[in-house]
Amino acid sequence: MHETRELKAHGNTVLVDVDPGSKRAGRPALWPTVGEYPIYDQFLYSTMTTDHERNQRFLAALAKLAPGRRVLDIGTGEDLLWAYESVRAGARNALAVEVIDDAFHKAADTLATLDQRDLITLLLGESTTLRFAPKVDVCVAEIIGSLAGAEGAAAVLTDARNRHLVPEGLVVPHRAVTLAAAVRLADLLPGQPVAFSQAAIPYLQSIFDWHGRPFDIRLRIENPHTGALLSDGRPVEVLDFNGELRTEQRTTTRLAITRAGQVDGVLTWLNLWCLPDDEPLDALRMRTNWASIYFPLFDAPVPVAPGDVLELTVETALSDDGIHPDYRLVAVLHTLDGTEHHGSLTSPHHGGPFRAHPAYRSLFPTA
């Protein structure tokens, strides 16, 4: 069973379906995506700083690349984590940049307690507008989203490579890839209502408050049931931070259905390399703060069988802020009997319609 709660969005009442089930380790949960928005609190920061899979990869990269070099940490957060770890690894000095005002002031308090504080310079602002000299040798930025580019990594790091890095400079992480597979939303949350987790509601409220009105926020699935995947996973977004880095891209792939079931959308998840030859972090199969993002495509679930193919096109284009991408998905399901089923979704970083797709009309009922 689910419950209906009320949110207030600038004077308007928004109804939200909520799963009252207990929060236990490993239980699937539906959230709004959170990393793309300036709503970080102590809980969100702690989920990152305690992420072993993430941390070990970034630390290994800094241990190799930071010694004797000047390091830029973009999005340093209240803990100045990678700036601090860079100087611990032997960096000559580190420049830490934070755009969220509250996080900046907490970072300043943190900096005052560090033994290596004389080696770290903390700046408030966006790295895309700040100017400083000399240029840095290494740029570390944990601005990777559950969708690889959702937090603006392509635009921010393209700017960093052009303006802040020496010509032979390197970026950490090295590469990020978004993969997608065919699914049905209800199967990702087996035995549970398709409704937002209770713990997620304050963040949904914060995002709507930040934007000024409700919109169809991307749907984050924590601990999805991986048995729900009906196809192989294929790359739909590739960011090579030390190679050809594109701020906008279009990818078409074919997802081969491998077992019978019903499909109403796709599940996407992150693979991340901090060094070129390392084992990638797999956000679907490893315990990490990155979750998966579900995109609804068809108005109702469509039966599928092995041999069917979901042809999926994913486009990214920079939103009106010039940093965060909007996503556009177009799908054609080809079944063995020759039938075609068409579906699509436009998922802007902000703005756009509210309750435009049946999935969102179910999550945000009118009565």
CORBELDA-V486244 format. One record per backbone hydrogen bond with DSSP energy under -1.0 kcal/mol. NH is the residue of the N-H (numbers start at 1). CO is the residue of the C=O. Records with the same first field share a line. If there is no record, write none. Layout:
NH: CO, CO
This chain:
3: 18
5: 16
7: 14
9: 12
12: 9
14: 7
16: 5
17: 363
18: 3
19: 196
27: 24
29: 222
31: 220
33: 218
37: 34
39: 37
45: 41
46: 42
47: 43
48: 44
49: 45
50: 46
51: 48
52: 50
55: 51
56: 52
58: 54
59: 55
60: 56
61: 57
62: 58
63: 59
64: 60
65: 61
66: 62
68: 90
69: 66
71: 93
72: 138
73: 95
74: 140
75: 97
76: 97
80: 77
81: 76
84: 80
85: 81
86: 82
87: 83
88: 84
89: 85
91: 86
92: 69
94: 119
95: 71
96: 121
97: 73
98: 123
104: 100
105: 101
106: 102
107: 103
108: 104
109: 105
110: 106
111: 107
112: 108
113: 110
114: 111
117: 114
119: 116
120: 117
121: 94
123: 96
125: 98
129: 126
130: 126
136: 164
137: 70
138: 70
139: 170
140: 72
141: 172
143: 141
145: 148
150: 147
152: 149
156: 152
157: 153
158: 154
159: 155
160: 156
161: 157
162: 158
163: 159
164: 160
165: 160
166: 136
169: 166
170: 137
172: 139
174: 273
175: 273
176: 239
177: 271
178: 237
179: 269
180: 234
181: 267
183: 265
188: 185
192: 189
195: 193
196: 17
197: 30
200: 197
201: 198
204: 200
205: 201
206: 202
207: 203
208: 204
209: 205
210: 206
211: 207
212: 208
216: 353
217: 215
220: 31
221: 292
222: 29
225: 188
228: 225
229: 226
230: 182
232: 256
234: 180
236: 178
237: 178
239: 176
241: 174
243: 240
245: 243
249: 316
251: 314
253: 312
255: 310
257: 308
258: 230
261: 304
263: 302
264: 183
265: 183
266: 295
267: 181
268: 293
269: 179
271: 177
272: 281
273: 175
278: 275
281: 272
283: 270
286: 282
292: 221
293: 268
294: 219
295: 266
297: 264
298: 264
302: 263
304: 261
307: 257
308: 305
309: 334
310: 255
311: 332
312: 253
313: 330
314: 251
315: 328
316: 249
317: 326
319: 324
322: 319
326: 317
327: 347
328: 315
329: 345
330: 313
331: 343
332: 311
333: 341
334: 309
335: 339
338: 335
341: 333
343: 331
344: 297
345: 329
347: 327
361: 357
362: 358
363: 359
364: 360
